[in-house]
């Protein structure tokens, strides 16, 4: 598959990319980086229609490779698939291709885009065979909302209460807990407009998941706010912070991989010690 990690993951979360590559390799999924890939276009969308050209550019690159796209970011997934849907309009597609032809590219809609959760959901039996270590952890999930909504475009799982991530994590033997804020926004999008409001949303989610040993996400935006920005939230002293792992890091541990292989640092590794049966 053509690998599109997204700018945020590439620049700030190498551990997410590292773990995803390692776990997918174990599942016999070959990832090929997209040469000359650029931003998906999402940051431009709030102030210009030019985002569509950027999304189409990335899709055209993947089409040139004759591969479907695998993403790690809910925002990237959403942007690329909405662009593909918009470009079903012949006049709009013509306008986009006129510009793409200037750099010897062409968009025809041949490739599809799947988030990591979608790809793993299609391989549950293979994943179950690869899991060899039972995790004695209580897990709280936070779902990448933009990988599921709007349903008429994403077309995968329940858009308001998705269950795919739960089915994947339960294969590890870990207990997935229910908590009040499970399906709430993580706060990362709110943070762009109002930092205080975004942090409040994150604090509510983390406080609601206090029973868990670990929070598991599958999106760079969730990881940024709920892991990196925990120290900015009111009343969350270092010793009170909830450990946060990405989905492929958790799966890698259940496959018997060493924490270092998955980009898990020594401090987190010590916290998890004793939880691997």
TIBAPA-813241 format. One line per 3 residues: number of its first residue (from 1); for each residue x, y, z of C-alpha. Coordinates in pm, whole numbers, plus 32768, in hexadecimal, padded with zeros to 4 digits. Example, Ala and Ser with C-alpha at 12.3 -4.5 7.8 and 13.67 -1.06 7.14 Angstrom:
BEGIN
1	84CE/7E3E/830C | 8557/7F96/82CA
END
This chain:
BEGIN
1	8000/8000/8000 | 8069/8168/7FC9 | 80C0/81EE/8124
4	8040/8349/8181 | 8090/8381/82F3 | 8038/84F4/82EC
7	8108/8625/8343 | 80BD/861F/84B8 | 8129/84B4/84E0
10	8261/84E1/840A | 82D3/861B/84BD | 826D/85DB/8626
13	8217/846C/865D | 831F/8389/85C3 | 82C1/827D/86BF
16	8167/825C/8621 | 81FA/822D/84C7 | 8305/813E/8548
19	820A/8060/85FB | 8119/8061/84D3 | 8228/7FF7/83E1
22	829D/7EE2/84CA | 8143/7E54/8511 | 80CD/7E65/83A7
25	8209/7DB5/8337 | 81AD/7C9A/8425 | 805A/7C8C/8377
28	8105/7C70/8221 | 8094/7DCB/81B7 | 819F/7E76/80EA
31	81A7/7FF0/8110 | 8240/80CC/8005 | 8282/823A/804F
34	81E7/832E/7F59 | 82FF/83F5/7EB1 | 82C5/856E/7EBC
37	818F/854E/7F97 | 811A/8693/8032 | 8023/8708/813B
40	7ECA/866B/8107 | 7E31/87C6/80ED | 7D69/87C9/8231
43	7E17/88FC/82CB | 7DB8/89CA/8197 | 7C49/896F/819C
46	7BDF/8A78/8296 | 7C49/8B98/81B6 | 7C64/8B26/8049
49	7BD5/8A2E/7F50 | 7D38/89E6/7EDF | 7D46/88C4/7FD8
52	7C99/87F0/7ED2 | 7DBC/8812/7DDF | 7EB2/87A5/7EEA
55	7DE1/8674/7F46 | 7DBB/8618/7DD6 | 7F33/863B/7DA8
58	7F74/8535/7EB4 | 7E69/844C/7E2B | 7EFC/846C/7CCF
61	8053/840C/7D55 | 7FC0/82CE/7DEB | 7F09/8284/7CA8
64	8054/829B/7BF3 | 80D4/818A/7CDB | 7F98/80BC/7C94
67	7F64/808C/7E08 | 7E54/80D6/7F05 | 7EAA/81C5/801E
70	7ED6/8171/818F | 7EC3/8291/8286 | 7F0D/82B8/83F8
73	7E53/83FE/8429 | 7CDB/842A/843B | 7CF5/8588/83AA
76	7DBF/8510/827D | 7CCD/83F2/8241 | 7BA5/84DD/824B
79	7C41/85E5/816C | 7CB8/84F5/805F | 7B6E/843B/804D
82	7A9C/8577/8047 | 7B78/85FA/7F2F | 7B48/84B8/7E6D
85	79CE/84D6/7E9A | 79CE/8644/7E2F | 7A95/85F0/7CF7
88	797B/8515/7C77 | 78FA/8661/7BF1 | 797C/865A/7A87
91	79B2/87D1/7A6D | 7A6F/87E1/7BB3 | 7B3F/86B1/7B56
94	7B95/8754/7A09 | 7C0A/8892/7AB7 | 7CE2/87CC/7BA8
97	7D7D/86FA/7A95 | 7DD0/882F/79C8 | 7EB0/889B/7AE5
100	7F38/873E/7B2B | 7F98/8714/79BE | 808D/8834/79E8
103	815A/874A/7AC6 | 8114/860E/79FC | 8011/857E/7AE9
106	7EA9/8512/7AB4 | 7D8C/84C0/7BA1 | 7C87/83C1/7B38
109	7C0A/833C/7C87 | 7C9F/81E0/7C62 | 7D38/81C9/7DBB
112	7C85/81AE/7F08 | 7CEB/8226/8062 | 7CD6/815C/81A3
115	7D2F/81BA/8305 | 7E06/80C7/83CD | 7CD5/8055/8495
118	7C1D/7FFE/8354 | 7D44/7F35/82CE | 7D70/7E77/8415
121	7BFA/7E30/8427 | 7C10/7D7A/82DD | 7D1D/7C96/836C
124	7C99/7C34/84C2 | 7CD9/7AC0/8493 | 7E42/7AF7/8428
127	7E73/7BEC/8545 | 7DE7/7AEF/863D | 7EE4/79ED/85C6
130	8004/7AE0/85FA | 7FA5/7B3E/875F | 8074/7A6C/884D
133	807F/7B36/8990 | 7F48/7B73/8A5E | 7F40/7CD6/8AE7
136	7EB9/7CFB/8C47 | 7E5A/7E67/8C1B | 7D23/7F39/8C3D
139	7D0A/7FFF/8AF9 | 7C46/813B/8AB0 | 7C13/8182/8940
142	7BFB/82CF/8891 | 7B7F/82B8/872D | 7BFC/8389/8605
145	7AAC/842C/85BE | 7B0B/84A9/8463 | 7B5A/8347/83F2
148	79E6/82F4/8418 | 7927/8435/83CA | 786E/848F/82F2
151	77FA/832B/82BD | 777D/836C/815B | 78E5/83AC/80F2
154	79B8/82E1/81E7 | 78C4/81BC/81D7 | 7967/80F9/82F0
157	78DB/808C/8443 | 77DB/8145/8518 | 7830/82B8/84EF
160	77C4/831B/8650 | 7829/81EA/871B | 792A/8128/864D
163	7982/7FCC/86C6 | 7A9E/7F65/85DE | 7BB3/7FDB/86C4
166	7B1A/7F20/87E9 | 7B11/7DDB/8722 | 7C80/7E05/86C7
169	7CF6/7E52/8828 | 7C2E/7D37/88C6 | 7D02/7C42/87FD
172	7E26/7C9B/88E2 | 7D73/7C16/8A17 | 7D64/7D72/8AAE
175	7C23/7DE6/8B53 | 7B84/7F07/8A97 | 7ACB/7FDE/8B91
178	7997/80B2/8B50 | 79B2/821C/8BBC | 78D0/8348/8B98
181	79A6/8418/8AA9 | 7A15/82FB/89C6 | 796F/8388/888F
184	79AC/84F7/88DE | 7A97/85D5/8817 | 7BFB/85BA/889A
187	7C19/8735/888B | 7D28/8756/8785 | 7C4F/8804/8680
190	7BBF/88EA/8789 | 7D21/893E/87F5 | 7D66/89E3/86A4
193	7C54/8AE4/86E8 | 7C59/8AF9/8865 | 7D7B/8A5C/8922
196	7CCC/8A66/8A72 | 7B92/89C2/89EB | 7C5D/88B3/893D
199	7D1B/8861/8A79 | 7BD6/8856/8B3F | 7B4C/8755/8A4B
202	7C88/8686/8A6D | 7C7E/869C/8BE7 | 7B14/8629/8BEB
205	7B69/84FA/8B15 | 7C9C/849A/8BE1 | 7BE7/84D0/8D2C
208	7AC7/83F7/8CB6 | 7BBF/82E2/8C5B | 7C71/82E9/8DAA
211	7C1F/817B/8DEF | 7CF9/810D/8CC9 | 7E66/80AB/8CD5
214	7EA2/8133/8B77 | 7DEA/8209/8A7A | 7E0E/818E/8912
217	7DE3/826E/87E1 | 7E0D/824A/866A | 7E35/83B0/85F4
220	7F4A/84B0/85FF | 7E5D/85C1/8673 | 7DE1/84EE/8799
223	7F46/8491/87F3 | 7FB4/85FC/87EC | 7EAC/867F/88D8
226	7E76/8557/89BF | 7FE4/84F0/89E4 | 80C1/861A/8991
229	7FDF/8724/8A26 | 7F7E/8671/8B69 | 8078/8748/8C23
232	7FBC/8881/8BB6 | 7E74/880B/8C4D | 7E05/8890/8D9C
235	7E58/87B4/8EC1 | 7F0B/86A1/8E00 | 8052/8678/8EBB
238	8153/858B/8E1D | 80FD/8470/8F0A | 7F8B/8493/8EB4
241	7FB0/8481/8D3B | 7F07/8363/8C87 | 7FF8/829E/8BAA
244	7F9D/82B5/8A38 | 7FFC/81BE/8927 | 7FA7/81B2/87B8
247	7EE5/8084/8739 | 800D/7FE4/8682 | 80E8/8009/87B8
250	7FEA/7F44/8884 | 7FC9/7E3D/8773 | 8140/7E1E/8755
253	815E/7DD4/88C9 | 8054/7CC6/88A4 | 8120/7C33/8787
256	824B/7C13/886E | 8315/7D34/87E2 | 8405/7DF2/88C1
259	8395/7F50/8929 | 84C1/7FEC/887A | 8453/7F51/872F
262	830F/8010/8751 | 8398/8161/87B5 | 832F/8132/8920
265	841E/81E9/8A07 | 84B9/815C/8B42 | 83D2/8218/8C2F
268	8299/8191/8B86 | 8336/8037/8B6D | 836B/8032/8CE6
271	8200/8094/8D20 | 818F/7F73/8C47 | 827A/7E78/8CE6
274	81B4/7D65/8D8D | 8088/7D98/8CAA | 8103/7CA3/8BA6
277	808C/7B48/8C07
END
